[in-house]
Amino acid sequence: MSILYRPIGVLHTPFHEPAGMPIQPSGASGVCGTAELYPEFVAGLQDLAGFSYIILLYHFHRAPAPKLTVTPFLDTEARGIFATRAPARPNPIGLSIVRLLRCEGATLVLENVDMLDGTPLLDIKPYVPAFDGLTAERTGWLEAGERRVAQCRADERFGEP
């Protein structure tokens, strides 16, 4: 089976290269960017301005070739790709929860952006704490280094082993 998606817009951020960019929104605190929707999708933004946070789904357009094991930025050991958020995935789909500052026509003004400039935007969903705000009892191999995520930046590996 083959699945085809087409972008609904493009993300604009200050990050033009993977090296040095934050690896998660929590490491991009205060970093602003925008999501520019294509004209045919603007009507879908109706009522979105009432949400503080939104979930962005996007295509890792500069991801390395897919791998089933990678050495994540927060670790020195190879891990299964599905136990990481590395971009070298079989289906290179990214997910970020960002602050929605305001809607300006076809443009969403965002904060805490952690993706590359020019990233194709696939979908937008409102973040709803009652649905999405789960407390995890376990975070696997990340438990040892979770607090370092805000200081960690992507390097030339970009999720490669």
N, CA, C and O atoms as a GROMACS GRO file, in nm:
protein
  644
    1MET      N    1   0.084  -0.117   0.000
    1MET     CA    2   0.000   0.000   0.000
    1MET      C    3   0.089   0.124   0.000
    1MET      O    4   0.194   0.126   0.064
    2SER      N    5   0.047   0.223  -0.070
    2SER     CA    6   0.117   0.350  -0.077
    2SER      C    7   0.024   0.459  -0.026
    2SER      O    8  -0.096   0.458  -0.056
    3ILE      N    9   0.079   0.552   0.050
    3ILE     CA   10   0.001   0.664   0.104
    3ILE      C   11   0.066   0.792   0.055
    3ILE      O   12   0.188   0.807   0.063
    4LEU      N   13  -0.014   0.884   0.005
    4LEU     CA   14   0.038   1.010  -0.046
    4LEU      C   15  -0.024   1.125   0.033
    4LEU      O   16  -0.147   1.135   0.044
    5TYR      N   17   0.060   1.211   0.088
    5TYR     CA   18   0.013   1.332   0.156
    5TYR      C   19   0.065   1.451   0.078
    5TYR      O   20   0.170   1.446   0.015
    6ARG      N   21  -0.012   1.559   0.084
    6ARG     CA   22   0.038   1.683   0.026
    6ARG      C   23   0.039   1.789   0.136
    6ARG      O   24  -0.053   1.794   0.217
    7PRO      N   25   0.140   1.872   0.138
    7PRO     CA   26   0.151   1.974   0.242
    7PRO      C   27   0.034   2.072   0.238
    7PRO      O   28  -0.022   2.100   0.133
    8ILE      N   29   0.000   2.123   0.356
    8ILE     CA   30  -0.102   2.228   0.367
    8ILE      C   31  -0.037   2.365   0.380
    8ILE      O   32  -0.106   2.468   0.377
    9GLY      N   33   0.094   2.367   0.394
    9GLY     CA   34   0.167   2.492   0.409
    9GLY      C   35   0.314   2.465   0.434
    9GLY      O   36   0.363   2.354   0.414
   10VAL      N   37   0.383   2.570   0.479
   10VAL     CA   38   0.526   2.559   0.504
   10VAL      C   39   0.559   2.630   0.637
   10VAL      O   40   0.498   2.731   0.672
   11LEU      N   41   0.657   2.574   0.708
   11LEU     CA   42   0.701   2.632   0.835
   11LEU      C   43   0.824   2.718   0.812
   11LEU      O   44   0.916   2.679   0.739
   12HIS      N   45   0.826   2.835   0.874
   12HIS     CA   46   0.940   2.926   0.865
   12HIS      C   47   0.998   2.944   1.004
   12HIS      O   48   0.928   2.981   1.098
   13THR      N   49   1.127   2.916   1.016
   13THR     CA   50   1.196   2.923   1.145
   13THR      C   51   1.334   2.984   1.124
   13THR      O   52   1.377   3.002   1.011
   14PRO      N   53   1.404   3.016   1.233
   14PRO     CA   54   1.539   3.070   1.218
   14PRO      C   55   1.645   2.962   1.191
   14PRO      O   56   1.763   2.995   1.177
   15PHE      N   57   1.605   2.836   1.182
   15PHE     CA   58   1.702   2.727   1.167
   15PHE      C   59   1.712   2.682   1.022
   15PHE      O   60   1.618   2.624   0.967
   16HIS      N   61   1.826   2.711   0.960
   16HIS     CA   62   1.846   2.679   0.818
   16HIS      C   63   1.928   2.553   0.797
   16HIS      O   64   1.932   2.500   0.686
   17GLU      N   65   1.991   2.505   0.902
   17GLU     CA   66   2.070   2.382   0.897
   17GLU      C   67   2.038   2.299   1.021
   17GLU      O   68   2.010   2.356   1.126
   18PRO      N   69   2.041   2.167   1.009
   18PRO     CA   70   2.013   2.083   1.126
   18PRO      C   71   2.111   2.105   1.242
   18PRO      O   72   2.069   2.109   1.358
   19ALA      N   73   2.238   2.121   1.213
   19ALA     CA   74   2.337   2.139   1.318
   19ALA      C   75   2.306   2.264   1.399
   19ALA      O   76   2.294   2.374   1.344
   20GLY      N   77   2.293   2.248   1.529
   20GLY     CA   78   2.270   2.360   1.620
   20GLY      C   79   2.125   2.390   1.652
   20GLY      O   80   2.098   2.471   1.741
   21MET      N   81   2.030   2.327   1.583
   21MET     CA   82   1.890   2.356   1.613
   21MET      C   83   1.846   2.274   1.735
   21MET      O   84   1.904   2.170   1.763
   22PRO      N   85   1.744   2.321   1.807
   22PRO     CA   86   1.692   2.245   1.920
   22PRO      C   87   1.635   2.111   1.873
   22PRO      O   88   1.590   2.099   1.758
   23ILE      N   89   1.636   2.012   1.961
   23ILE     CA   90   1.585   1.882   1.920
   23ILE      C   91   1.441   1.857   1.963
   23ILE      O   92   1.382   1.756   1.924
   24GLN      N   93   1.384   1.946   2.042
   24GLN     CA   94   1.244   1.937   2.084
   24GLN      C   95   1.196   2.078   2.117
   24GLN      O   96   1.279   2.165   2.144
   25PRO      N   97   1.065   2.104   2.115
   25PRO     CA   98   1.014   2.237   2.150
   25PRO      C   99   1.058   2.285   2.289
   25PRO      O  100   1.076   2.405   2.310
   26SER      N  101   1.075   2.193   2.384
   26SER     CA  102   1.118   2.235   2.517
   26SER      C  103   1.258   2.295   2.515
   26SER      O  104   1.294   2.371   2.604
   27GLY      N  105   1.337   2.262   2.416
   27GLY     CA  106   1.469   2.321   2.399
   27GLY      C  107   1.468   2.446   2.313
   27GLY      O  108   1.572   2.506   2.289
   28ALA      N  109   1.350   2.486   2.265
   28ALA     CA  110   1.336   2.602   2.177
   28ALA      C  111   1.252   2.711   2.245
   28ALA      O  112   1.186   2.790   2.177
   29SER      N  113   1.256   2.714   2.375
   29SER     CA  114   1.175   2.810   2.450
   29SER      C  115   1.201   2.953   2.402
   29SER      O  116   1.314   3.000   2.403
   30GLY      N  117   1.095   3.020   2.361
   30GLY     CA  118   1.103   3.158   2.315
   30GLY      C  119   1.142   3.176   2.170
   30GLY      O  120   1.142   3.288   2.120
   31VAL      N  121   1.176   3.068   2.099
   31VAL     CA  122   1.214   3.079   1.958
   31VAL      C  123   1.088   3.092   1.874
   31VAL      O  124   1.001   3.005   1.878
   32CYS      N  125   1.078   3.199   1.797
   32CYS     CA  126   0.957   3.226   1.719
   32CYS      C  127   0.972   3.183   1.573
   32CYS      O  128   1.082   3.179   1.518
   33GLY      N  129   0.860   3.151   1.514
   33GLY     CA  130   0.853   3.115   1.374
   33GLY      C  131   0.709   3.129   1.327
   33GLY      O  132   0.623   3.176   1.401
   34THR      N  133   0.684   3.088   1.204
   34THR     CA  134   0.548   3.096   1.151
   34THR      C  135   0.514   2.970   1.072
   34THR      O  136   0.601   2.898   1.025
   35ALA      N  137   0.385   2.948   1.061
   35ALA     CA  138   0.331   2.847   0.971
   35ALA      C  139   0.249   2.923   0.869
   35ALA      O  140   0.154   2.993   0.905
   36GLU      N  141   0.285   2.911   0.744
   36GLU     CA  142   0.214   2.980   0.637
   36GLU      C  143   0.132   2.876   0.561
   36GLU      O  144   0.187   2.789   0.493
   37LEU      N  145   0.000   2.886   0.572
   37LEU     CA  146  -0.088   2.791   0.504
   37LEU      C  147  -0.111   2.833   0.360
   37LEU      O  148  -0.114   2.952   0.328
   38TYR      N  149  -0.128   2.734   0.275
   38TYR     CA  150  -0.163   2.762   0.136
   38TYR      C  151  -0.308   2.811   0.134
   38TYR      O  152  -0.389   2.768   0.216
   39PRO      N  153  -0.341   2.899   0.040
   39PRO     CA  154  -0.472   2.964   0.038
   39PRO      C  155  -0.591   2.868   0.048
   39PRO      O  156  -0.690   2.900   0.115
   40GLU      N  157  -0.584   2.752  -0.015
   40GLU     CA  158  -0.698   2.661  -0.014
   40GLU      C  159  -0.726   2.599   0.122
   40GLU      O  160  -0.828   2.532   0.139
   41PHE      N  161  -0.637   2.619   0.220
   41PHE     CA  162  -0.656   2.559   0.353
   41PHE      C  163  -0.687   2.662   0.461
   41PHE      O  164  -0.710   2.624   0.576
   42VAL      N  165  -0.687   2.790   0.428
   42VAL     CA  166  -0.704   2.896   0.526
   42VAL      C  167  -0.838   2.885   0.601
   42VAL      O  168  -0.842   2.913   0.721
   43ALA      N  169  -0.945   2.846   0.535
   43ALA     CA  170  -1.075   2.834   0.602
   43ALA      C  171  -1.068   2.734   0.719
   43ALA      O  172  -1.146   2.745   0.813
   44GLY      N  173  -0.976   2.640   0.713
   44GLY     CA  174  -0.961   2.543   0.820
   44GLY      C  175  -0.904   2.601   0.948
   44GLY      O  176  -0.904   2.534   1.052
   45LEU      N  177  -0.855   2.724   0.944
   45LEU     CA  178  -0.801   2.790   1.063
   45LEU      C  179  -0.910   2.851   1.151
   45LEU      O  180  -0.882   2.897   1.262
   46GLN      N  181  -1.033   2.850   1.104
   46GLN     CA  182  -1.143   2.907   1.181
   46GLN      C  183  -1.147   2.845   1.320
   46GLN      O  184  -1.144   2.723   1.333
   47ASP      N  185  -1.153   2.927   1.423
   47ASP     CA  186  -1.164   2.889   1.564
   47ASP      C  187  -1.033   2.841   1.626
   47ASP      O  188  -1.031   2.809   1.745
   48LEU      N  189  -0.923   2.834   1.551
   48LEU     CA  190  -0.796   2.788   1.607
   48LEU      C  191  -0.735   2.889   1.703
   48LEU      O  192  -0.665   2.850   1.796
   49ALA      N  193  -0.760   3.018   1.682
   49ALA     CA  194  -0.699   3.123   1.764
   49ALA      C  195  -0.734   3.111   1.912
   49ALA      O  196  -0.666   3.170   1.996
   50GLY      N  197  -0.837   3.038   1.946
   50GLY     CA  198  -0.876   3.021   2.086
   50GLY      C  199  -0.790   2.922   2.163
   50GLY      O  200  -0.812   2.903   2.283
   51PHE      N  201  -0.692   2.860   2.099
   51PHE     CA  202  -0.607   2.760   2.164
   51PHE      C  203  -0.468   2.819   2.193
   51PHE      O  204  -0.413   2.890   2.109
   52SER      N  205  -0.414   2.789   2.309
   52SER     CA  206  -0.280   2.836   2.345
   52SER      C  207  -0.171   2.758   2.274
   52SER      O  208  -0.069   2.814   2.235
   53TYR      N  209  -0.194   2.627   2.258
   53TYR     CA  210  -0.094   2.540   2.197
   53TYR      C  211  -0.158   2.460   2.084
   53TYR      O  212  -0.277   2.429   2.086
   54ILE      N  213  -0.075   2.429   1.984
   54ILE     CA  214  -0.120   2.346   1.873
   54ILE      C  215  -0.017   2.236   1.847
   54ILE      O  216   0.101   2.250   1.879
   55ILE      N  217  -0.064   2.129   1.788
   55ILE     CA  218   0.022   2.019   1.749
   55ILE      C  219   0.047   2.032   1.599
   55ILE      O  220  -0.048   2.038   1.520
   56LEU      N  221   0.173   2.037   1.560
   56LEU     CA  222   0.210   2.042   1.420
   56LEU      C  223   0.263   1.906   1.376
   56LEU      O  224   0.348   1.848   1.443
   57LEU      N  225   0.212   1.857   1.266
   57LEU     CA  226   0.265   1.736   1.203
   57LEU      C  227   0.330   1.781   1.074
   57LEU      O  228   0.269   1.853   0.995
   58TYR      N  229   0.453   1.737   1.052
   58TYR     CA  230   0.527   1.787   0.937
   58TYR      C  231   0.619   1.680   0.880
   58TYR      O  232   0.643   1.576   0.942
   59HIS      N  233   0.668   1.707   0.761
   59HIS     CA  234   0.757   1.614   0.691
   59HIS      C  235   0.902   1.655   0.716
   59HIS      O  236   0.940   1.769   0.688
   60PHE      N  237   0.983   1.562   0.768
   60PHE     CA  238   1.126   1.587   0.785
   60PHE      C  239   1.190   1.589   0.647
   60PHE      O  240   1.244   1.488   0.601
   61HIS      N  241   1.185   1.704   0.580
   61HIS     CA  242   1.227   1.713   0.440
   61HIS      C  243   1.378   1.701   0.419
   61HIS      O  244   1.423   1.682   0.306
   62ARG      N  245   1.456   1.712   0.525
   62ARG     CA  246   1.600   1.698   0.510
   62ARG      C  247   1.654   1.585   0.598
   62ARG      O  248   1.771   1.584   0.636
   63ALA      N  249   1.567   1.492   0.630
   63ALA     CA  250   1.608   1.380   0.715
   63ALA      C  251   1.704   1.289   0.640
   63ALA      O  252   1.697   1.276   0.518
   64PRO      N  253   1.794   1.227   0.715
   64PRO     CA  254   1.882   1.128   0.653
   64PRO      C  255   1.802   1.004   0.612
   64PRO      O  256   1.684   0.991   0.645
   65ALA      N  257   1.866   0.915   0.540
   65ALA     CA  258   1.800   0.791   0.497
   65ALA      C  259   1.746   0.716   0.618
   65ALA      O  260   1.805   0.721   0.726
   66PRO      N  261   1.635   0.648   0.601
   66PRO     CA  262   1.575   0.574   0.714
   66PRO      C  263   1.671   0.469   0.770
   66PRO      O  264   1.744   0.403   0.696
   67LYS      N  265   1.666   0.455   0.901
   67LYS     CA  266   1.742   0.353   0.973
   67LYS      C  267   1.653   0.295   1.081
   67LYS      O  268   1.567   0.366   1.134
   68LEU      N  269   1.672   0.170   1.113
   68LEU     CA  270   1.593   0.109   1.219
   68LEU      C  271   1.657   0.123   1.355
   68LEU      O  272   1.591   0.104   1.457
   69THR      N  273   1.787   0.156   1.358
   69THR     CA  274   1.853   0.189   1.484
   69THR      C  275   1.932   0.317   1.465
   69THR      O  276   1.995   0.338   1.361
   70VAL      N  277   1.928   0.403   1.565
   70VAL     CA  278   2.000   0.530   1.564
   70VAL      C  279   2.058   0.555   1.702
   70VAL      O  280   2.011   0.498   1.801
   71THR      N  281   2.159   0.639   1.709
   71THR     CA  282   2.210   0.686   1.838
   71THR      C  283   2.151   0.824   1.860
   71THR      O  284   2.193   0.920   1.795
   72PRO      N  285   2.055   0.837   1.950
   72PRO     CA  286   1.989   0.967   1.970
   72PRO      C  287   2.084   1.071   2.031
   72PRO      O  288   2.185   1.035   2.091
   73PHE      N  289   2.052   1.196   2.014
   73PHE     CA  290   2.133   1.305   2.065
   73PHE      C  291   2.148   1.299   2.216
   73PHE      O  292   2.250   1.344   2.269
   74LEU      N  293   2.050   1.246   2.287
   74LEU     CA  294   2.056   1.240   2.433
   74LEU      C  295   2.119   1.112   2.486
   74LEU      O  296   2.109   1.084   2.605
   75ASP      N  297   2.184   1.035   2.400
   75ASP     CA  298   2.237   0.906   2.443
   75ASP      C  299   2.362   0.873   2.363
   75ASP      O  300   2.393   0.939   2.264
   76THR      N  301   2.433   0.771   2.407
   76THR     CA  302   2.552   0.724   2.335
   76THR      C  303   2.532   0.582   2.285
   76THR      O  304   2.623   0.523   2.225
   77GLU      N  305   2.416   0.527   2.310
   77GLU     CA  306   2.386   0.389   2.273
   77GLU      C  307   2.285   0.386   2.159
   77GLU      O  308   2.192   0.466   2.155
   78ALA      N  309   2.304   0.292   2.066
   78ALA     CA  310   2.208   0.277   1.956
   78ALA      C  311   2.074   0.230   2.010
   78ALA      O  312   2.069   0.142   2.096
   79ARG      N  313   1.967   0.288   1.959
   79ARG     CA  314   1.830   0.256   2.003
   79ARG      C  315   1.745   0.228   1.880
   79ARG      O  316   1.776   0.274   1.770
   80GLY      N  317   1.637   0.154   1.899
   80GLY     CA  318   1.542   0.134   1.791
   80GLY      C  319   1.477   0.265   1.754
   80GLY      O  320   1.441   0.344   1.842
   81ILE      N  321   1.462   0.292   1.625
   81ILE     CA  322   1.408   0.420   1.578
   81ILE      C  323   1.273   0.453   1.641
   81ILE      O  324   1.244   0.570   1.666
   82PHE      N  325   1.190   0.352   1.668
   82PHE     CA  326   1.058   0.379   1.724
   82PHE      C  327   1.062   0.409   1.874
   82PHE      O  328   0.959   0.444   1.932
   83ALA      N  329   1.179   0.395   1.936
   83ALA     CA  330   1.198   0.433   2.075
   83ALA      C  331   1.269   0.568   2.084
   83ALA      O  332   1.317   0.607   2.191
   84THR      N  333   1.275   0.640   1.971
   84THR     CA  334   1.338   0.772   1.966
   84THR      C  335   1.249   0.869   1.889
   84THR      O  336   1.145   0.831   1.835
   85ARG      N  337   1.292   0.992   1.886
   85ARG     CA  338   1.226   1.092   1.802
   85ARG      C  339   1.318   1.138   1.690
   85ARG      O  340   1.298   1.245   1.632
   86ALA      N  341   1.417   1.058   1.660
   86ALA     CA  342   1.512   1.090   1.554
   86ALA      C  343   1.440   1.100   1.419
   86ALA      O  344   1.342   1.030   1.396
   87PRO      N  345   1.488   1.186   1.329
   87PRO     CA  346   1.422   1.206   1.201
   87PRO      C  347   1.447   1.098   1.096
   87PRO      O  348   1.377   1.096   0.994
   88ALA      N  349   1.543   1.010   1.116
   88ALA     CA  350   1.577   0.907   1.015
   88ALA      C  351   1.478   0.791   1.020
   88ALA      O  352   1.516   0.677   1.045
   89ARG      N  353   1.352   0.820   0.996
   89ARG     CA  354   1.243   0.724   1.015
   89ARG      C  355   1.196   0.666   0.882
   89ARG      O  356   1.217   0.728   0.777
   90PRO      N  357   1.133   0.547   0.885
   90PRO     CA  358   1.074   0.493   0.761
   90PRO      C  359   0.973   0.589   0.698
   90PRO      O  360   0.968   0.602   0.576
   91ASN      N  361   0.893   0.655   0.780
   91ASN     CA  362   0.803   0.761   0.736
   91ASN      C  363   0.845   0.886   0.811
   91ASN      O  364   0.810   0.901   0.928
   92PRO      N  365   0.919   0.976   0.749
   92PRO     CA  366   0.978   1.090   0.820
   92PRO      C  367   0.876   1.198   0.856
   92PRO      O  368   0.873   1.306   0.798
   93ILE      N  369   0.793   1.165   0.955
   93ILE     CA  370   0.690   1.257   1.002
   93ILE      C  371   0.731   1.310   1.138
   93ILE      O  372   0.760   1.233   1.230
   94GLY      N  373   0.734   1.442   1.151
   94GLY     CA  374   0.767   1.506   1.277
   94GLY      C  375   0.642   1.556   1.348
   94GLY      O  376   0.538   1.577   1.286
   95LEU      N  377   0.655   1.573   1.478
   95LEU     CA  378   0.545   1.621   1.562
   95LEU      C  379   0.604   1.718   1.663
   95LEU      O  380   0.702   1.687   1.730
   96SER      N  381   0.545   1.836   1.673
   96SER     CA  382   0.586   1.934   1.773
   96SER      C  383   0.462   2.000   1.831
   96SER      O  384   0.366   2.030   1.759
   97ILE      N  385   0.466   2.023   1.960
   97ILE     CA  386   0.361   2.101   2.026
   97ILE      C  387   0.420   2.239   2.050
   97ILE      O  388   0.517   2.254   2.125
   98VAL      N  389   0.362   2.340   1.987
   98VAL     CA  390   0.414   2.477   1.992
   98VAL      C  391   0.307   2.572   2.045
   98VAL      O  392   0.188   2.543   2.039
   99ARG      N  393   0.353   2.686   2.095
   99ARG     CA  394   0.260   2.789   2.142
   99ARG      C  395   0.210   2.868   2.021
   99ARG      O  396   0.288   2.911   1.936
  100LEU      N  397   0.079   2.885   2.015
  100LEU     CA  398   0.017   2.968   1.912
  100LEU      C  399   0.000   3.108   1.968
  100LEU      O  400  -0.080   3.130   2.059
  101LEU      N  401   0.076   3.203   1.915
  101LEU     CA  402   0.069   3.340   1.963
  101LEU      C  403  -0.049   3.414   1.902
  101LEU      O  404  -0.121   3.487   1.971
  102ARG      N  405  -0.067   3.395   1.770
  102ARG     CA  406  -0.180   3.460   1.703
  102ARG      C  407  -0.194   3.408   1.561
  102ARG      O  408  -0.102   3.348   1.504
  103CYS      N  409  -0.312   3.432   1.505
  103CYS     CA  410  -0.341   3.400   1.365
  103CYS      C  411  -0.349   3.531   1.289
  103CYS      O  412  -0.417   3.624   1.332
  104GLU      N  413  -0.280   3.538   1.177
  104GLU     CA  414  -0.283   3.658   1.092
  104GLU      C  415  -0.315   3.613   0.950
  104GLU      O  416  -0.226   3.596   0.868
  105GLY      N  417  -0.443   3.595   0.922
  105GLY     CA  418  -0.484   3.547   0.791
  105GLY      C  419  -0.438   3.404   0.770
  105GLY      O  420  -0.478   3.314   0.843
  106ALA      N  421  -0.353   3.384   0.670
  106ALA     CA  422  -0.302   3.250   0.639
  106ALA      C  423  -0.178   3.214   0.720
  106ALA      O  424  -0.122   3.105   0.703
  107THR      N  425  -0.134   3.303   0.809
  107THR     CA  426  -0.011   3.283   0.885
  107THR      C  427  -0.040   3.264   1.033
  107THR      O  428  -0.114   3.340   1.094
  108LEU      N  429   0.022   3.159   1.089
  108LEU     CA  430   0.017   3.137   1.233
  108LEU      C  431   0.150   3.181   1.290
  108LEU      O  432   0.256   3.139   1.242
  109VAL      N  433   0.147   3.266   1.391
  109VAL     CA  434   0.269   3.310   1.457
  109VAL      C  435   0.290   3.219   1.576
  109VAL      O  436   0.203   3.206   1.663
  110LEU      N  437   0.408   3.155   1.580
  110LEU     CA  438   0.434   3.046   1.674
  110LEU      C  439   0.554   3.076   1.764
  110LEU      O  440   0.639   3.159   1.732
  111GLU      N  441   0.558   3.007   1.876
  111GLU     CA  442   0.672   3.014   1.967
  111GLU      C  443   0.712   2.873   2.006
  111GLU      O  444   0.629   2.782   2.011
  112ASN      N  445   0.840   2.855   2.033
  112ASN     CA  446   0.899   2.726   2.072
  112ASN      C  447   0.912   2.633   1.952
  112ASN      O  448   0.886   2.513   1.962
  113VAL      N  449   0.951   2.690   1.839
  113VAL     CA  450   0.966   2.609   1.717
  113VAL      C  451   1.100   2.538   1.716
  113VAL      O  452   1.203   2.596   1.752
  114ASP      N  453   1.099   2.412   1.674
  114ASP     CA  454   1.221   2.330   1.675
  114ASP      C  455   1.244   2.261   1.541
  114ASP      O  456   1.315   2.160   1.536
  115MET      N  457   1.187   2.313   1.435
  115MET     CA  458   1.202   2.249   1.305
  115MET      C  459   1.280   2.340   1.210
  115MET      O  460   1.298   2.459   1.236
  116LEU      N  461   1.325   2.281   1.099
  116LEU     CA  462   1.401   2.357   1.001
  116LEU      C  463   1.314   2.451   0.919
  116LEU      O  464   1.197   2.423   0.894
  117ASP      N  465   1.371   2.562   0.878
  117ASP     CA  466   1.303   2.654   0.789
  117ASP      C  467   1.268   2.582   0.659
  117ASP      O  468   1.349   2.507   0.605
  118GLY      N  469   1.148   2.606   0.610
  118GLY     CA  470   1.104   2.545   0.484
  118GLY      C  471   1.042   2.408   0.501
  118GLY      O  472   1.011   2.342   0.402
  119THR      N  473   1.023   2.364   0.624
  119THR     CA  474   0.964   2.232   0.650
  119THR      C  475   0.820   2.227   0.600
  119THR      O  476   0.742   2.316   0.633
  120PRO      N  477   0.784   2.126   0.520
  120PRO     CA  478   0.646   2.112   0.474
  120PRO      C  479   0.553   2.074   0.589
  120PRO      O  480   0.578   1.977   0.662
  121LEU      N  481   0.447   2.149   0.605
  121LEU     CA  482   0.347   2.126   0.710
  121LEU      C  483   0.239   2.032   0.658
  121LEU      O  484   0.180   2.057   0.552
  122LEU      N  485   0.213   1.924   0.732
  122LEU     CA  486   0.114   1.825   0.689
  122LEU      C  487  -0.021   1.844   0.756
  122LEU      O  488  -0.125   1.822   0.693
  123ASP      N  489  -0.022   1.884   0.884
  123ASP     CA  490  -0.149   1.895   0.955
  123ASP      C  491  -0.129   1.979   1.081
  123ASP      O  492  -0.017   1.997   1.130
  124ILE      N  493  -0.241   2.030   1.133
  124ILE     CA  494  -0.245   2.108   1.256
  124ILE      C  495  -0.360   2.053   1.339
  124ILE      O  496  -0.469   2.028   1.287
  125LYS      N  497  -0.335   2.034   1.467
  125LYS     CA  498  -0.441   1.991   1.558
  125LYS      C  499  -0.432   2.077   1.684
  125LYS      O  500  -0.322   2.114   1.724
  126PRO      N  501  -0.543   2.107   1.746
  126PRO     CA  502  -0.535   2.182   1.872
  126PRO      C  503  -0.483   2.092   1.983
  126PRO      O  504  -0.517   1.974   1.989
  127TYR      N  505  -0.400   2.148   2.070
  127TYR     CA  506  -0.354   2.076   2.188
  127TYR      C  507  -0.462   2.094   2.295
  127TYR      O  508  -0.497   2.207   2.329
  128VAL      N  509  -0.513   1.984   2.347
  128VAL     CA  510  -0.619   1.987   2.448
  128VAL      C  511  -0.568   1.910   2.570
  128VAL      O  512  -0.558   1.788   2.566
  129PRO      N  513  -0.536   1.980   2.679
  129PRO     CA  514  -0.481   1.912   2.796
  129PRO      C  515  -0.563   1.792   2.843
  129PRO      O  516  -0.505   1.691   2.885
  130ALA      N  517  -0.694   1.800   2.838
  130ALA     CA  518  -0.778   1.688   2.883
  130ALA      C  519  -0.759   1.564   2.796
  130ALA      O  520  -0.781   1.452   2.842
  131PHE      N  521  -0.718   1.584   2.670
  131PHE     CA  522  -0.696   1.472   2.579
  131PHE      C  523  -0.548   1.433   2.572
  131PHE      O  524  -0.513   1.315   2.567
  132ASP      N  525  -0.462   1.536   2.572
  132ASP     CA  526  -0.321   1.516   2.539
  132ASP      C  527  -0.226   1.524   2.658
  132ASP      O  528  -0.111   1.481   2.647
  133GLY      N  529  -0.271   1.576   2.770
  133GLY     CA  530  -0.184   1.597   2.886
  133GLY      C  531  -0.175   1.477   2.977
  133GLY      O  532  -0.227   1.478   3.088
  134LEU      N  533  -0.109   1.373   2.930
  134LEU     CA  534  -0.096   1.251   3.008
  134LEU      C  535   0.029   1.254   3.094
  134LEU      O  536   0.129   1.317   3.058
  135THR      N  537   0.024   1.188   3.208
  135THR     CA  538   0.140   1.173   3.293
  135THR      C  539   0.196   1.033   3.271
  135THR      O  540   0.126   0.934   3.290
  136ALA      N  541   0.321   1.027   3.231
  136ALA     CA  542   0.384   0.898   3.202
  136ALA      C  543   0.450   0.842   3.326
  136ALA      O  544   0.520   0.914   3.398
  137GLU      N  545   0.428   0.715   3.351
  137GLU     CA  546   0.494   0.648   3.462
  137GLU      C  547   0.636   0.608   3.424
  137GLU      O  548   0.724   0.599   3.510
  138ARG      N  549   0.659   0.584   3.294
  138ARG     CA  550   0.790   0.538   3.246
  138ARG      C  551   0.826   0.616   3.120
  138ARG      O  552   0.739   0.645   3.037
  139THR      N  553   0.952   0.649   3.105
  139THR     CA  554   1.000   0.710   2.981
  139THR      C  555   1.122   0.636   2.928
  139THR      O  556   1.210   0.695   2.866
  140GLY      N  557   1.127   0.507   2.955
  140GLY     CA  558   1.230   0.421   2.897
  140GLY      C  559   1.371   0.470   2.918
  140GLY      O  560   1.405   0.519   3.025
  141TRP      N  561   1.452   0.455   2.816
  141TRP     CA  562   1.594   0.492   2.823
  141TRP      C  563   1.615   0.641   2.847
  141TRP      O  564   1.724   0.681   2.889
  142LEU      N  565   1.514   0.724   2.821
  142LEU     CA  566   1.528   0.868   2.838
  142LEU      C  567   1.528   0.913   2.984
  142LEU      O  568   1.568   1.026   3.013
  143GLU      N  569   1.484   0.829   3.075
  143GLU     CA  570   1.474   0.870   3.216
  143GLU      C  571   1.605   0.928   3.268
  143GLU      O  572   1.603   1.020   3.349
  144ALA      N  573   1.717   0.875   3.224
  144ALA     CA  574   1.847   0.922   3.274
  144ALA      C  575   1.884   1.060   3.222
  144ALA      O  576   1.957   1.132   3.291
  145GLY      N  577   1.838   1.100   3.104
  145GLY     CA  578   1.882   1.226   3.046
  145GLY      C  579   1.774   1.325   3.011
  145GLY      O  580   1.802   1.424   2.944
  146GLU      N  581   1.652   1.301   3.053
  146GLU     CA  582   1.540   1.389   3.015
  146GLU      C  583   1.564   1.536   3.045
  146GLU      O  584   1.526   1.622   2.966
  147ARG      N  585   1.625   1.564   3.157
  147ARG     CA  586   1.643   1.704   3.196
  147ARG      C  587   1.741   1.778   3.106
  147ARG      O  588   1.744   1.901   3.107
  148ARG      N  589   1.820   1.707   3.027
  148ARG     CA  590   1.919   1.770   2.939
  148ARG      C  591   1.861   1.816   2.806
  148ARG      O  592   1.931   1.884   2.730
  149VAL      N  593   1.738   1.783   2.776
  149VAL     CA  594   1.683   1.811   2.644
  149VAL      C  595   1.686   1.960   2.609
  149VAL      O  596   1.707   1.995   2.492
  150ALA      N  597   1.666   2.047   2.705
  150ALA     CA  598   1.665   2.191   2.677
  150ALA      C  599   1.802   2.242   2.633
  150ALA      O  600   1.810   2.342   2.562
  151GLN      N  601   1.909   2.176   2.673
  151GLN     CA  602   2.042   2.219   2.636
  151GLN      C  603   2.095   2.147   2.512
  151GLN      O  604   2.193   2.192   2.453
  152CYS      N  605   2.034   2.038   2.473
  152CYS     CA  606   2.085   1.956   2.363
  152CYS      C  607   2.046   2.017   2.228
  152CYS      O  608   1.934   2.063   2.209
  153ARG      N  609   2.142   2.015   2.136
  153ARG     CA  610   2.119   2.065   2.001
  153ARG      C  611   2.156   1.957   1.901
  153ARG      O  612   2.239   1.870   1.930
  154ALA      N  613   2.094   1.962   1.786
  154ALA     CA  614   2.125   1.866   1.680
  154ALA      C  615   2.269   1.890   1.635
  154ALA      O  616   2.320   2.002   1.640
  155ASP      N  617   2.332   1.783   1.592
  155ASP     CA  618   2.466   1.797   1.536
  155ASP      C  619   2.467   1.739   1.395
  155ASP      O  620   2.361   1.712   1.337
  156GLU      N  621   2.585   1.721   1.340
  156GLU     CA  622   2.594   1.675   1.201
  156GLU      C  623   2.534   1.536   1.180
  156GLU      O  624   2.504   1.500   1.067
  157ARG      N  625   2.516   1.458   1.286
  157ARG     CA  626   2.456   1.325   1.273
  157ARG      C  627   2.307   1.335   1.237
  157ARG      O  628   2.256   1.252   1.162
  158PHE      N  629   2.238   1.435   1.290
  158PHE     CA  630   2.094   1.455   1.267
  158PHE      C  631   2.017   1.326   1.287
  158PHE      O  632   1.930   1.290   1.208
  159GLY      N  633   2.051   1.255   1.397
  159GLY     CA  634   1.979   1.133   1.432
  159GLY      C  635   2.038   1.007   1.372
  159GLY      O  636   1.972   0.903   1.371
  160GLU      N  637   2.160   1.013   1.324
  160GLU     CA  638   2.226   0.895   1.265
  160GLU      C  639   2.305   0.821   1.371
  160GLU      O  640   2.347   0.882   1.470
  161PRO      N  641   2.326   0.690   1.353
  161PRO     CA  642   2.414   0.619   1.446
  161PRO      C  643   2.560   0.648   1.415
  161PRO      O  644   2.649   0.597   1.483
   0.00000   0.00000   0.00000
